[in-house]
Amino acid sequence: MKPADFRPDHFLWEFDEGVATITLNRPERKNPLTFESYAELRDAFRALVYARDVKAVVIAGAGGNFSSGGDVFEIIGPLTEMDMTGLLDFTRMTGDLVKAMRACPQPIIAALDGICVGAGAILAMASDIRLATPRTRTAFLFTRVGLAGCDMGACAILPRIIGQGRASELLFTGRVMNAEEGERWGFHNRLVDAEALLDEARGLAAELAGGPTFAHGITKTQLNTEWAVSLETAIEMEAQAQAICMRTADFRRAFEAFAEKRHPLFEGN
């Protein structure tokens, strides 16, 4: 995928100096997801594995909200008429979106504002860093529509962000987590004014894009894969990963810059 040429049908795409911005763009409905937008987002994040020009990603919503989750009439209604084969195809497809987000090497920064519920909350959860505004309201509301809280990896990922007890409460009750609570619990990295949200997210993304992006990809891989291994295995995995990074030109560039008392210019190799 050439970032400058990418033209999605179901969300907005901007690319500037290594930072891609994905904007969910159905503001009149608070940016719900459809069968098609799920699949296109999944395919976009999969393609980012090979998009070396993209160094970091921002995902946001248009019109003062992040996302209201799966569209009631375009997704939930049709799901009530599907057989088990069709339902499993759908749930595996939505789970594949989270897999694609976790597997792409670029750090993903979610810029959260207003409503962030259902699958929207999952997109935020699957991101690496979350910035929010004081008016952000997040809810994993699957139980409110008669479903389990274990949707798209929520029972695996959310406890690792906010802890087992807090995740259990949100997933069982489906209640809203306000912005201050989200920051206190560690779901939000920080709160920023709504007017500054996108600039803050892009600024952080640009900072990461200017860093050793190959090494960032290694960090993301290790954050994902070390969940399910022993400490001994994790330390060995990190030893091998760090040795690989020590063979990069960026590692030498950093040393030479330090020796010359200047800021390193990383190139991602």
N, C-alpha and C positions, 0 to 999 in steps of 0.2 A: 504494500500500500504506500503510495506517495501522498504524504499528508496534505500537500497543497492541492491535490487533485481529488480528494475524497469528497463525495457528494451524497450524504445519506438522505433517505426519504423521510425518516421518522424522528429526527432530532437535528439540532443545529450543530455545526462543526466549525471551529475556528482554529487556526494554527499560526503561531507567531514565535519565532526564535526559540524553537525547541519545546514550546508548551502548547498542547492541544486542549481546547475547551469544548466539552460536550454539554449542550444545553437541552434539557427536556423542554419541549416547546408546544404545549397545549395549555396556555395559561388560563383560558376560559373555563377549563375543567380541573385546574390545579395540577396539570401535567400528569395525567394518568398514563399507565402503560397498557399496550395492546399486545396481541399475539405477535404482530409484526414488529413492534418496537422492541419487545424482549429479544426477538431473534436478531434484529439488526444490531442492537447493543452487544449481544453475545459475539456476533461476527466481527464487530469493530474491535472489541478488546482482544479477540483472538489474533486479529491482523496486527495489532500493536506489537506482538512478539517480534515481527519482522520489520517494523517501522523504526529504523535506527535514528531517523531524524527527530522523532518524538522522544523527548527526554523526561517529561512529566505530563500528567493529565489532571485537568480540573473537570469535575462534573457538577453541574448546577441546574437550577430550574428557572424558568421564565416567570415573570409576573408576580414576584414576591412569595412564591411557594416552591418547595423542592419537588415533591411528588405525592399525589394522593393514592398511589399504589395501583393495583390492577383495576382497569376500568370496569365499573359495575355492569354496564350493559354490553360492552364489547368482549369482556372476558368472563366475568362471574356468571352472567346469565347463560352463555353457551356451555360453560362447564357443567351446569346442572343437567344438561341433556346428553353429555358424552358417556360412552361406555368406558370400562376400566382401561382398555388399551389406549384410548385417546387421552384419558386423564393422566396416565403414567407418561405418555409422550410429552404432555404439557409440563408436568412437574419436573421431569428430567431436563427439559429445555430451559426452564427457569433456573434450575440448579446449575446448568452449564454456564449461564451468565455469570454467576458468582465464581465458578471455577475459572472462567476466562479472566475475570477481574483480578483474581489472586495469582493467576499464572502469568499475566503480562508483567514484564520486568520493570515498567515505569511506576514510580510512586503515583498513587491516585489520591487527589485531595478533593473531598466533597465539600462544596459550599452550600450550606443548609440554611434555608429561610422558611418561615411560615410552616405549612403543613409538610410533614415528612413521615408518612405512615405506610403500613403494609409493605408492599414490595419496595416502596420508596425508602422506608427505614432499612430494608435489607441492602439496597444499593449503598446507603450511607455506611452501614455496618461493614460491608465488603471493601470499602475504601480503606486506604492506609492511614489517612489523617482526615479529621473532620473539623471544619470551622463552622460556627453557627452564629445566628443573631439572637438577641434576647427574646424575640417573638417565635423562635423555632419550637414546634411541638412535634414530638416523635412518639410513635406508637406502633408496636408489633401487634396489630389488632386482629390476628387470624381467628382467635377464639370468639370474637364478636360475630363472625359469620359462620360459626359452627365447625371451624377447622382446628387442627392442632397447632401449637406454637412452633413446632419443628418444621419450619419452612425455609428452604433455600440455604440450609446450613446454619440457621439461627441458634440451634441448641449446641452447636460446636463452637461458633465464633463469638457470640455475644457474651457467654460467661468468661471468656478469656479477656474481654475488654472491660467489663464492669463487675465481674465476680458472679459466682453461681447463684447466691441468694437473690441478688438484685435482678439478674437475668430471669430467674424463675418467676419472680413477681411480675415482671413485665410480660413474659410469655404466657403465664397462666391467666392474668387479668386482662391483658390487652389495653391497659390504661395508658394515658398520655404521660410521657416524661417531659417536663418543661425544660427550658434551656438551662436554667441555673442548676437544676438537678443533674442534667446530662453532663454539664461541665464538672460538677462536684464528683460525680461517679466515674469520670474519665472517658465517657463516650465522646464528648466534645473536647477537642484539644484546647480550644479557647473560644470565647464569645467576642464578636466584633459588631460594630454598628452595621445595620442593614445597608446603608449607603456605601460602606467601605468593603462589604463582603467579597465581592468579586475581585476587586483590586488586591485585597489581602491574600486571597487564595491564589491568584495569578502571581503575586509577588513571591509567595512561598514556593510556588511551582518553578518560577524562574530561578530562585536561589538553588533549588535542587537540580534544575537543569544545568546550572553552571558548575555543578560538582562532578565527582567521578561517577558517571552514570553506569558504567559497567559494574563498578563496585556496589552502587545502589541496587542494581538488579540482583546481585549476589545476596545483599542484605535482605531483600524481600523474599528471595527463595528460602533463606535460612529461617526467617521469621515464620514462614509457612510450614516448612518441613520438620522443624524441631518441636512442633507441638506433640508429636506422637512417638518420641524416642526418649531413651534414658539420657541422663546427664552425661554419662561417659560417651555415648554415641554422639550426642550433640557437640561435645568438645572436640571429638575427632572430626566430625563434619566441618566444624568451623576452622579447624587447623588446615584441612585440605582447601576449603574455600578461600581462606586468607592467603595461603601459599599461591593459589591461582592469581589472586589480586596483586600479589607482589611481583608477578611476571608482567604486569601491564605497564604500558608507557606512562599512564597517569601516575603510577606510584613513583616512577623516576622523575616525572615532571614536578611532583610535589616536593621531592627531596631537593631537586635543583633550585626550585623557587625558594625554599627555606634557606638554602645555603647562600643564595643571592639576595635574601631579605626582600622578597617581592611576593605578590599573591600568585598562586599557581593558576594556570589556564588549563583546565582539563578538557580532553577531547573524547573521552568515552572509550578509549582503547588501551 
